[in-house]
Amino acid sequence: MDISLDQAIDITNGTLQDIRKNSCPMTYLYSSYALFNSFWKNRMKIEGGKNIERYITLGDEGNAGHKNRWADDTHVVKNITKKYNTDWRFAKGNFSYNWPEMDLNNGQAQIYDVLKLKYNNALREMVDEIYKAILTTPTSSTDELNPIGIPGYTQN
């Protein structure tokens, strides 16, 4: 079945009106970023120096547990605080676009906002990268790019 030029134009116009001019949908690496949000919430710090040196609690003393009413209390005291020192690692991101792409999707012909799409994608990529870094460790002792993620903070 052939369609006429007028029918093709009608289909095109009807389709374009149905396309939302908002951001295009994106595919995320992780369905939930709950760990990322809980890890960074109220923890953003800006500091200088050549490295980061802090203390961290690793392990438990073993004082929590279920007991009956008349059981004697026992107190365990262990040194579970360790000092750690780590070099800075930096995460970077960027986005780019070309002028023909902007010109073809501009003004009345605009289907979606190219800059908004590119910016949102750059943010998504950065979050994915940081999220992966939180859950992994450097590939070797000579790895100077990847940060020490949560699995790397273990008690020796």
WOWOTA-V802259 format. One record per residue. N is the residue number from 1. SS is DSSP state (H for helix, E for strand, C for the rest). OMEGA is omega in whole degrees, 0 to 359 (none if undefined). NEAR is the number of other C-alpha atoms within 10 Angstrom. Layout:
n = [N,N]
ss = [SS,SS]
omega = [OMEGA,OMEGA]
near = [NEAR,NEAR]
This chain:
n = [1,2,3,4,5,6,7,8,9,10,11,12,13,14,15,16,17,18,19,20,21,22,23,24,25,26,27,28,29,30,31,32,33,34,35,36,37,38,39,40,41,42,43,44,45,46,47,48,49,50,51,52,53,54,55,56,57,58,59,60,61,62,63,64,65,66,67,68,69,70,71,72,73,74,75,76,77,78,79,80,81,82,83,84,85,86,87,88,89,90,91,92,93,94,95,96,97,98,99,100,101,102,103,104,105,106,107,108,109,110,111,112,113,114,115,116,117,118,119,120,121,122,123,124,125,126,127,128,129,130,131,132,133,134,135,136,137,138,139,140,141,142,143,144,145,146,147,148,149,150,151,152,153,154,155,156]
ss = [C,C,C,C,H,H,H,H,H,H,H,H,H,H,H,H,H,H,C,C,C,C,C,C,C,C,C,C,C,C,C,C,C,H,H,H,H,H,H,H,C,C,C,C,C,C,C,C,C,C,E,E,E,E,E,E,E,C,C,C,C,C,C,C,C,C,C,C,C,C,C,C,C,C,C,C,C,C,C,C,E,E,E,E,E,E,E,C,C,C,C,C,C,C,C,C,C,C,H,H,H,H,H,H,C,C,H,H,H,C,C,C,C,H,H,H,H,H,H,H,H,H,H,H,H,H,H,H,H,H,H,H,H,H,H,C,C,C,C,C,C,C,C,C,C,C,C,C,C,H,H,H,C,C,C,C]
omega = [178,175,181,178,179,179,178,178,178,179,180,180,179,179,181,180,181,180,180,180,176,179,174,178,179,176,181,180,180,181,179,177,183,179,179,182,180,180,185,184,179,181,182,180,177,181,182,180,182,181,179,179,183,176,181,176,180,178,181,174,178,182,180,178,178,179,174,186,188,181,177,175,173,182,178,179,178,173,181,180,180,176,176,181,181,178,178,170,184,175,181,177,177,172,179,179,177,184,178,178,179,182,181,184,186,177,181,182,185,176,177,181,184,182,179,179,181,180,179,178,178,177,180,179,181,179,178,182,180,180,177,181,178,186,183,177,177,183,179,180,179,180,181,182,187,179,177,180,183,180,181,180,180,181,178,none]
near = [2,5,7,8,9,9,11,11,11,12,11,12,11,11,10,14,10,10,11,10,12,12,15,16,8,10,9,13,14,11,7,9,14,9,12,16,11,10,13,10,9,8,8,8,7,5,8,8,8,9,11,12,12,9,10,13,13,14,12,13,12,11,11,10,5,7,9,6,6,6,8,8,8,9,10,10,10,10,10,12,13,14,9,11,10,12,14,15,11,9,12,8,11,11,12,8,10,8,8,8,10,14,11,11,15,13,9,6,10,14,19,16,15,19,14,13,16,16,14,16,19,17,14,16,16,16,19,17,15,17,19,16,17,19,15,15,17,15,12,8,6,7,11,12,13,19,22,20,16,12,10,13,14,10,11,5]
